[in-house]
Amino acid sequence: MNTSVDQAELQRDYYAATADRYEALHVSEHDEHGLALAWLSGLAAHHGARSVLDIGSGTGRAPLYLRSRQPGLAVVGVEPSAELRAIGYAAGIAADALVDGDATRLAYADASFDIVCEFGVLHHVEDPRRVVSEMLRVARIGIFISDDNHFAAGSPLNRFAKRALDSLGLWKTAYRVRSGGKGYRISAGDGLSYPYSVFDDLAFVRSRCDLVQTANMDGCGPDLYADAAHVALFGRKRGGPWTQR
């Protein structure tokens, strides 16, 4: 049996079992994603975005927020959990604005949406680079990521050890050994998760974007890699419509 499929099923089962508690567990107006959504809303207006695709929408938090701030903005959410989509529909989201889908194989043509975003999804995915690649493919203006920075989580000593291993290229191997060969962990509060950092994909995003901005969503200190346990990133695609102005 394919291991990747097993892990995806574990996460789907977790959301199915906790759907009635999803918003209490994962949604707060003033949490890191709430701050990131406020930044994304401003970026969308600044760049003249007319459409947004949200990957892993859950119960539809991002679509509801963005449309409330910019009523003319067309926002579609992709969410594979039927149980979470049902809650979004009950909150007033139309069926064609919160749809089933696979973030690793988005069912949209190149440059279908002005901005493609995700909030706390990549640390649940075995191959986040593939998801980021799909986000870049489907985006016309750019992508927005709001996710973990595992290297700034934990005690100071723990953070130092993780960054030291990362500098030697040994972090993923060390984590796999620590997790008994699985490479992920399962918790009551977050289901199945991987030790993801936004900085894992920073160089990749930079290679495809002419403007990359990062911001601290949770933590303190001037060094985001060392001090910010949650980071938001906006990448404006190279060769976008602004280059013709």
C-alpha positions as MATLAB code, in Angstrom:
seq = 'MNTSVDQAELQRDYYAATADRYEALHVSEHDEHGLALAWLSGLAAHHGARSVLDIGSGTGRAPLYLRSRQPGLAVVGVEPSAELRAIGYAAGIAADALVDGDATRLAYADASFDIVCEFGVLHHVEDPRRVVSEMLRVARIGIFISDDNHFAAGSPLNRFAKRALDSLGLWKTAYRVRSGGKGYRISAGDGLSYPYSVFDDLAFVRSRCDLVQTANMDGCGPDLYADAAHVALFGRKRGGPWTQR';
ca = [
       0.000    0.000    0.000;
       1.283    3.480   -0.846;
       2.563    5.274    2.261;
       1.597    8.726    0.971;
      -2.003    7.621    0.501;
      -2.074    6.201    4.028;
      -0.876    9.502    5.494;
      -3.386   11.544    3.501;
      -6.144    9.235    4.685;
      -5.032    9.638    8.285;
      -5.376   13.407    7.971;
      -8.772   13.159    6.269;
      -9.955   10.817    9.027;
      -8.769   13.321   11.629;
     -10.783   16.152   10.067;
     -13.840   13.944    9.673;
     -13.669   13.031   13.362;
     -13.066   16.598   14.576;
     -15.172   18.569   12.072;
     -17.628   19.677   14.751;
     -14.707   21.110   16.757;
     -12.626   22.360   13.832;
     -13.246   26.069   14.298;
     -12.770   25.910   18.067;
      -9.462   24.100   17.533;
      -8.098   26.006   14.559;
      -9.829   29.359   14.050;
      -9.360   32.536   16.074;
      -9.742   36.088   14.811;
      -6.464   37.177   16.380;
      -4.295   34.139   15.691;
      -1.385   34.018   13.248;
      -3.641   33.237   10.293;
      -5.949   36.119   11.187;
      -2.996   38.481   10.996;
      -1.841   36.881    7.749;
      -5.310   37.248    6.226;
      -5.282   40.958    7.003;
      -1.945   41.276    5.195;
      -3.187   39.234    2.221;
      -6.284   41.408    1.942;
      -4.089   44.494    1.674;
      -1.770   42.824   -0.840;
      -4.707   41.775   -2.999;
      -5.999   45.340   -3.101;
      -2.526   46.780   -3.702;
      -1.850   44.471   -6.647;
      -5.316   44.874   -8.127;
      -6.237   41.210   -7.668;
      -9.710   40.228   -8.780;
      -9.590   36.533   -7.919;
      -8.062   34.327   -5.214;
      -7.763   30.569   -4.870;
      -7.366   29.284   -1.304;
      -5.782   25.844   -0.921;
      -7.010   23.730    1.995;
      -9.829   26.070    2.964;
     -11.189   24.003    5.827;
     -14.586   25.472    6.713;
     -13.981   28.472    4.459;
     -12.329   30.945    6.786;
     -10.218   32.674    4.128;
     -12.970   32.990    1.499;
     -15.388   34.404    4.067;
     -12.826   36.881    5.399;
     -11.583   38.092    2.021;
     -15.059   38.555    0.575;
     -16.161   40.481    3.656;
     -13.252   42.907    3.171;
     -13.464   43.088   -0.634;
     -16.975   42.167   -1.829;
     -15.945   42.298   -5.486;
     -13.176   39.751   -5.046;
     -13.903   36.305   -6.487;
     -12.614   33.724   -3.989;
     -12.676   29.963   -4.424;
     -11.563   27.496   -1.773;
     -10.288   23.967   -2.366;
     -10.953   21.553    0.507;
     -10.787   17.732    0.275;
     -12.741   17.108    3.506;
     -16.474   16.803    2.797;
     -17.219   17.272    6.493;
     -15.419   20.627    6.605;
     -16.985   21.782    3.330;
     -20.428   21.047    4.763;
     -19.760   23.483    7.616;
     -18.682   26.117    5.099;
     -21.858   25.628    3.077;
     -23.930   26.022    6.237;
     -22.135   29.345    6.823;
     -23.328   30.605    3.455;
     -20.527   29.658    1.053;
     -21.835   28.501   -2.325;
     -21.000   24.985   -3.470;
     -19.005   26.302   -6.428;
     -16.941   28.542   -4.122;
     -15.758   25.724   -1.825;
     -14.907   22.650   -3.846;
     -13.269   19.262   -3.506;
      -9.734   19.015   -4.855;
      -6.137   17.894   -4.496;
      -3.520   20.564   -3.783;
      -0.841   18.489   -5.501;
      -2.882   18.367   -8.727;
      -5.005   21.500   -8.957;
      -7.775   21.202  -11.527;
      -7.155   24.665  -12.992;
      -5.280   25.978  -15.993;
      -2.109   28.050  -15.714;
      -2.652   31.580  -14.345;
      -6.348   30.901  -13.589;
      -6.369   33.045  -10.416;
      -4.595   36.292   -9.599;
      -3.379   35.068   -6.194;
      -3.196   31.525   -4.838;
      -2.886   31.219   -1.057;
      -2.676   28.678    1.738;
      -3.027   28.929    5.506;
      -1.459   26.178    7.609;
      -1.691   23.497    4.935;
       1.892   22.823    3.881;
       2.918   21.309    7.211;
       0.238   18.650    6.656;
       1.565   17.647    3.225;
       4.280   15.055    2.605;
       5.536   16.887   -0.506;
       4.967   20.630    0.111;
       7.214   21.623   -2.808;
       4.762   20.007   -5.194;
       1.932   22.044   -3.701;
       3.934   25.272   -3.939;
       4.740   24.443   -7.583;
       1.044   24.019   -8.313;
       0.240   27.278   -6.546;
       2.783   29.110   -8.694;
       1.466   27.476  -11.846;
      -2.147   28.471  -11.206;
      -1.335   32.010  -10.006;
      -1.189   34.980  -12.368;
       0.130   37.635   -9.958;
       1.604   35.623   -7.120;
       1.251   33.277   -4.166;
       0.729   33.772   -0.445;
       1.896   31.262    2.173;
       1.044   31.399    5.886;
       2.622   28.448    7.669;
       4.996   26.997   10.228;
       8.682   27.642   10.731;
       9.711   24.537   12.634;
      13.195   25.923   13.263;
      11.848   28.616   15.596;
       9.553   26.338   17.596;
      10.414   24.861   20.977;
      12.915   25.771   23.671;
      15.978   27.893   22.788;
      18.202   24.811   22.993;
      15.833   22.792   20.823;
      15.670   25.553   18.219;
      19.463   25.838   18.155;
      19.850   22.081   17.675;
      17.360   22.023   14.794;
      19.047   24.911   13.010;
      22.465   23.327   13.498;
      21.255   20.068   11.977;
      19.611   21.984    9.154;
      22.871   23.809    8.370;
      24.549   20.403    8.002;
      21.757   19.034    5.821;
      20.871   16.487    8.499;
      17.622   17.847    9.924;
      15.167   15.705    7.949;
      17.183   12.560    8.575;
      17.366   13.345   12.289;
      13.626   13.944   12.489;
      12.867   10.705   10.670;
      15.017    8.803   13.153;
      13.384   10.638   16.061;
       9.910    9.785   14.747;
      10.691    6.097   14.437;
      11.084    6.236   10.675;
       7.718    7.869    9.973;
       8.875   11.424    9.319;
       5.679   12.863   10.808;
       3.800   13.032   14.086;
       0.145   12.811   15.071;
      -1.375   15.027   17.743;
      -4.882   15.530   19.088;
      -4.799   19.228   18.263;
      -3.432   19.122   14.717;
      -3.736   15.613   13.351;
      -0.869   14.459   11.150;
       1.892   17.017   10.622;
       5.411   17.224    9.228;
       8.316   19.381   10.488;
       7.760   22.041    7.838;
       9.309   25.495    7.582;
       8.379   28.245    5.133;
      12.137   28.657    4.712;
      12.284   25.173    3.142;
      10.656   26.679    0.049;
      12.063   30.211    0.175;
      14.832   29.690   -2.401;
      12.417   27.872   -4.717;
       9.894   30.721   -4.555;
      12.653   33.293   -5.105;
      13.764   31.465   -8.259;
      10.314   32.039   -9.768;
       9.376   35.430   -8.352;
      10.771   38.935   -8.840;
       9.511   40.112   -5.427;
       9.421   38.000   -2.259;
       8.319   39.443    1.071;
       8.218   37.668    4.434;
       6.708   38.678    7.758;
       6.658   37.405   11.337;
       3.178   36.198   12.305;
       4.085   34.646   15.653;
       7.233   35.322   17.682;
       9.715   38.077   18.339;
      13.197   39.073   17.254;
      14.721   40.374   14.021;
      15.700   36.986   12.545;
      12.588   35.266   11.202;
      14.373   31.952   10.637;
      15.512   31.837   14.272;
      12.683   33.704   16.025;
       9.374   33.418   14.121;
       7.492   30.169   14.708;
       4.963   31.201   12.084;
       5.847   33.081    8.899;
       3.832   34.573    6.054;
       5.317   34.929    2.583;
       4.172   36.727   -0.560;
       5.854   35.944   -3.854;
       5.095   38.005   -6.977;
       5.627   35.919  -10.083;
       8.381   36.919  -12.472;
       7.080   38.148  -15.824;
       3.623   39.027  -14.513;
       1.213   41.644  -15.900;
       2.969   44.540  -14.118;
       6.009   44.095  -16.386;
       3.937   45.337  -19.328;
       2.993   48.627  -17.700;
];
